[in-house]
Amino acid sequence: MSKQAEHRSAWDVITGYVKDFAVLKETRKEYWGIQAINFLDCTIYFGLITVAAVFLSKELGFNDEDAGYVVTLFTSGITLSLLVSGVVTDWLGIRRSIVISMLAMIVLRGMIAFAGVMSDTPHAEVISWNGLIHGLQMNPTLPYRGVIVVASLTLMAPFMAMMQTVFQAANKRFTTGKSRSAGFTLWYLFMNVGAMMGGFSIDIVHKILDLSYAHIFTLGAVLGVLCLLVMLVMVRNEEQLYGPDETPEEEPEEDKDKPKEKKNPLQIIRDVVSESAFWKLLVLIALTLGVRAVFAYFYLLMPKYWLRTIGEDANWGTLNAINPFLIVIGLILFIPIANKFNLFKMLTRGALVSAASLFFLVVPWQIYSSDIATAHYIMAILFIVLLSIGEIIWSPKLSEYTATVAPKGQEGTYLGFTMIPWFLAKTVVSLLSGHMLVRWCPEGIGEQMVAGSVSFWDSPAAMWLILGVVAVVGCVIAIILGPWFTAGQKWSVEEG
């Protein structure tokens, strides 16, 4: 090939890349406003959810099991609320849903921040779960401090859930058929930029500024105010966007003169559960639960796992930020070609890659380095890199898949109902998370591993092996059942 031909080929790649990005010019300011809110909300969403267990233990004195129970209330409350928040979002509309959610979260985050900093001796007492429930534990400066934090976290859950369904509905509402794939992938990119900043914010607040973990919640209240301001300025029109070559779905002639009747939540639910596409989607969601749960491990298990194997000086917030950083880089390269491949294949194969990443944590740490801290940093990075490669491929496609099979006006409801298996699985994992840490990764495990006094089945590696096998098996079954999942859809497993 001549140099001129090589240059022409490279130029064609670059211009084709830019041309595929240009599809997003069909979107209007509402789409970009939602992405700005998405970034701000995800910054604090991932910061809060990642720091929750450590905050409860380090600042309030909860042990592993009790902190796990509280995080279960919080995170499972978010997932359970998605069953209802999708219907409510479709009913209220995008703007009102944002206003209600943000106002509530600003108040609740402020209460947690206030309660979190009101003790002069945050490590002096250990609060038991039974004591918390009965309100028997008193802080010397703020009575029932633990109760206030747990109640605020629990009350915050439905409003955090509502924002997730807002993003799903808005991404479809404010993109055209041509720009939808790129639009959902870009939404996922903004989400991961926020997640990356959420991870960095933990180390910035606690290690650089030397402030209490409670001030992550202070930051959350401030970002909630910014979200409201963005919504008021940029999100004003809630109508479905159509491209120049698209036309709205035509109504039957006899229905055109009838007054428009907005379905109530019960009618929406009845319509959704009567469709076979919904039940197929539910099965697919259930089979990919193991790999989706890996992201729950980032806040349920990883922080304390890293603190106990690397040491108390571990930059665990930054480690959590590596995954979204890689996602951002990968998606920038991936967006222009995301719609050129088979949707279902990308979803299932990418999920399998992410599931396999857990096995880097199963390998004996001595293979990586003779220093346990260095070894676990290397293990963490390898695990996060492979997890991220798979996530770039599959995770945004799960949202696109859900929105694609959802009938018009039912996007939020579909997302909410497909959270049923996720709620059940995450609740079980959350409830067991503290017990898993006590069983396989208790305080002092690092010193025991260095001394060689821990067997494989009593070490963290055994925990990751069990979780990894569960994740891989579900993905393999989903791949085998591919023809059934895609039957009757406009894509098929033979295409792409």
Buried (B, 14 or more C-beta within 10 A) or exposed (E): EEEEEEEEEEEEEEEEBEEBBEBBEBBBEBBBBBBBBBBBBBBBBBBBBBBBBBBBBBBBBBBBBBBBBBBBBBBBBBBBBBBBBBBBBBBBEBBBBBBBBBBBBBBBBBBBBBBBBBBEEBEEBEBBBEBBEEEEBEBEEBEBBBBBBBBBBBBBBBBBBBBBBBBBBBBBBBBBEBBBBBBBBBBBBBBBBBBBBBBBBBBBBBEEEEBBBBBBBBBBBEBBEBBBEBBEEBBEEBEBBBBEEEEEEEEEEEEEEEEEEEBEBEEBBEBBEEBEBBEBBBBBBBBBBBBBBBBBBBBBBBBBBBBBBBEEEBBBBBBBBBBBBBBBBBBEEBBBEBBEBBBBBBBBBBBBBBBBBBBBBBBEBEEBBEEBBEBBBBBBBBBBBBBBBBBBBBBBBBBBBBBBBBBEBBBBBBBBBBBBBBBBBBBEBBBBBBEBBBBBBBEEBBEEBBEEEBEEEBBBBBBBBBBBBBBBEBBBBBBEBBEEBBEEBEBBBEEE
